[in-house]
Amino acid sequence: MIATFLLLDSKVRRALNINLASDVLIFDEAHNIERVCADAASFDLSSLELAGAVREVDRLLAGARNRGAEDSEAVDPEVDGLENANGGVRGVSPDELVRLRQLLLAVDESVAKVPLQQTRAEARYVAAGEELGRMLGVAGIDGVTVTPLVELCERCVDGCGDTLLAQRV
């Protein structure tokens, strides 16, 4: 037995190695499925979270610039997690970090222009998925650019994780 919201989330199913391709599901509490699906497809994105992401990219850029100024023989890519002596997270160039920062700032600007509605105890913006697509499109993120952007973010996270692991050893 597993909670409905876990079954409906494809990432959770993959993580738990659950394949529903030939299964029949019986939901107890089926009257809650609509809410559970809406919750699974929803997310919160605050200006604070975007600002935090920009700060993290700034930190990575500062590290890349500092390491780029060092003598190339003093930089050990295996230990520092660097792609090369010019700095940057392994597999991510400083130019890519600058582009990621620009996109994050553009998303923040797009989100800041959204009129909020008072729901529950806080001001929120609730809209269909197409509206999110429009907001991201204004920031330069669309069906063509989203996959490379997600891959860039994953490379940043993986590179930082590799660096932290190397520093602990």
C-alpha positions as CSV (number, residue, x, y, z in Angstrom):
1,M,0.0,0.0,0.0
2,I,1.3,3.5,-0.9
3,A,-0.1,7.0,-0.5
4,T,-2.0,8.2,-3.6
5,F,0.1,11.3,-4.0
6,L,3.2,9.2,-4.2
7,L,1.7,7.0,-6.9
8,L,0.7,9.9,-9.0
9,D,4.1,11.5,-9.0
10,S,6.2,10.1,-11.9
11,K,9.5,11.1,-10.2
12,V,8.6,9.2,-7.0
13,R,7.5,6.2,-9.1
14,R,10.8,6.1,-10.9
15,A,12.7,6.5,-7.6
16,L,10.8,3.6,-6.1
17,N,11.0,1.6,-9.4
18,I,7.2,1.4,-9.7
19,N,6.0,0.7,-13.3
20,L,2.3,1.1,-13.8
21,A,2.2,0.2,-17.5
22,S,0.1,-3.0,-17.1
23,D,-1.4,-2.4,-13.7
24,V,-5.0,-1.6,-12.6
25,L,-5.1,0.9,-9.8
26,I,-7.9,1.0,-7.3
27,F,-8.1,4.2,-5.3
28,D,-9.7,4.3,-1.9
29,E,-10.6,7.9,-1.3
30,A,-11.0,8.5,-5.0
31,H,-12.9,11.8,-4.3
32,N,-9.5,13.2,-3.4
33,I,-7.7,12.4,-6.6
34,E,-8.4,15.8,-8.3
35,R,-6.9,17.6,-5.4
36,V,-3.9,15.2,-5.2
37,C,-3.3,15.6,-8.9
38,A,-3.5,19.4,-8.7
39,D,-1.1,19.4,-5.8
40,A,1.3,17.1,-7.6
41,A,1.4,19.4,-10.6
42,S,1.7,22.6,-8.6
43,F,4.7,24.3,-7.1
44,D,5.6,27.5,-5.2
45,L,8.3,29.8,-6.6
46,S,9.1,32.8,-4.5
47,S,11.3,35.8,-5.2
48,L,13.4,34.7,-2.2
49,E,14.1,31.3,-3.8
50,L,15.0,33.0,-7.1
51,A,17.3,35.5,-5.2
52,G,18.9,32.5,-3.4
53,A,19.5,30.8,-6.7
54,V,21.1,34.0,-8.1
55,R,23.3,34.2,-5.0
56,E,24.5,30.6,-5.5
57,V,25.3,31.3,-9.1
58,D,27.2,34.5,-8.1
59,R,29.2,32.4,-5.6
60,L,30.1,29.9,-8.3
61,L,31.1,32.7,-10.6
62,A,33.2,34.4,-8.0
63,G,35.0,31.0,-7.4
64,A,35.5,30.6,-11.1
65,R,37.0,34.1,-11.4
66,N,39.2,33.6,-8.3
67,R,40.5,30.3,-9.6
68,G,41.0,31.8,-13.0
69,A,43.4,34.3,-11.5
70,E,45.4,31.6,-9.8
71,D,48.5,30.1,-11.4
72,S,47.3,27.2,-13.5
73,E,49.8,24.8,-11.9
74,A,48.3,25.5,-8.5
75,V,44.8,24.3,-9.6
76,D,44.2,20.6,-9.4
77,P,41.0,19.9,-11.4
78,E,40.5,16.5,-9.7
79,V,40.5,18.1,-6.2
80,D,38.9,21.5,-6.9
81,G,36.1,20.0,-9.2
82,L,37.1,22.5,-11.9
83,E,36.7,22.0,-15.6
84,N,40.0,23.7,-16.2
85,A,42.4,26.2,-14.7
86,N,40.1,29.1,-15.8
87,G,37.6,28.1,-13.1
88,G,34.0,27.1,-13.2
89,V,32.2,24.0,-11.9
90,R,33.4,20.9,-13.6
91,G,31.5,20.6,-16.8
92,V,30.1,24.2,-16.6
93,S,31.9,27.1,-18.1
94,P,31.9,30.6,-16.6
95,D,30.0,31.8,-19.7
96,E,27.3,29.2,-18.9
97,L,27.1,30.5,-15.3
98,V,26.6,34.0,-16.6
99,R,23.8,32.9,-18.9
100,L,22.1,31.0,-16.1
101,R,22.3,34.1,-13.9
102,Q,20.7,36.2,-16.6
103,L,17.9,33.7,-17.0
104,L,17.2,33.6,-13.3
105,L,17.1,37.4,-13.2
106,A,14.7,37.4,-16.2
107,V,12.4,34.8,-14.5
108,D,12.5,36.9,-11.3
109,E,11.5,40.0,-13.3
110,S,8.7,38.2,-15.0
111,V,7.4,36.7,-11.7
112,A,7.6,40.2,-10.1
113,K,5.1,41.5,-12.7
114,V,2.5,39.0,-11.9
115,P,-0.6,40.3,-10.1
116,L,-1.1,38.3,-6.8
117,Q,-4.5,37.3,-5.5
118,Q,-5.3,36.9,-1.8
119,T,-6.0,33.2,-1.2
120,R,-6.0,31.6,2.2
121,A,-3.7,33.6,4.5
122,E,-1.2,34.8,1.8
123,A,-1.0,36.5,-1.6
124,R,-0.6,33.9,-4.3
125,Y,-0.8,33.6,-8.0
126,V,-2.8,30.7,-9.3
127,A,-3.1,30.0,-13.0
128,A,-3.1,27.2,-15.6
129,G,0.1,25.7,-16.9
130,E,-0.1,27.8,-20.1
131,E,0.3,31.0,-18.1
132,L,3.5,29.6,-16.5
133,G,4.7,28.9,-20.0
134,R,4.0,32.4,-21.1
135,M,5.8,33.9,-18.0
136,L,8.8,31.7,-18.7
137,G,8.7,32.6,-22.4
138,V,9.0,36.2,-21.5
139,A,12.2,35.3,-19.7
140,G,13.5,33.4,-22.7
141,I,12.7,29.9,-21.6
142,D,10.5,27.9,-24.0
143,G,10.2,24.4,-25.3
144,V,13.5,24.6,-27.1
145,T,15.6,26.2,-24.3
146,V,14.1,24.4,-21.3
147,T,15.9,21.1,-21.7
148,P,19.4,22.7,-22.1
149,L,18.6,24.9,-19.1
150,V,17.6,22.0,-16.9
151,E,20.7,20.1,-18.0
152,L,22.9,23.1,-17.1
153,C,21.3,23.3,-13.7
154,E,21.9,19.5,-13.2
155,R,25.5,19.9,-14.2
156,C,25.9,22.8,-11.7
157,V,24.4,20.7,-8.9
158,D,26.4,17.6,-9.9
159,G,29.6,19.6,-10.2
160,C,29.1,21.2,-6.8
161,G,28.3,17.8,-5.2
162,D,31.5,16.3,-6.7
163,T,33.5,19.3,-5.4
164,L,32.1,18.8,-1.9
165,L,32.8,15.1,-1.9
166,A,36.4,15.7,-3.1
167,Q,36.9,18.3,-0.3
168,R,35.7,15.8,2.3
169,V,38.1,13.1,1.2
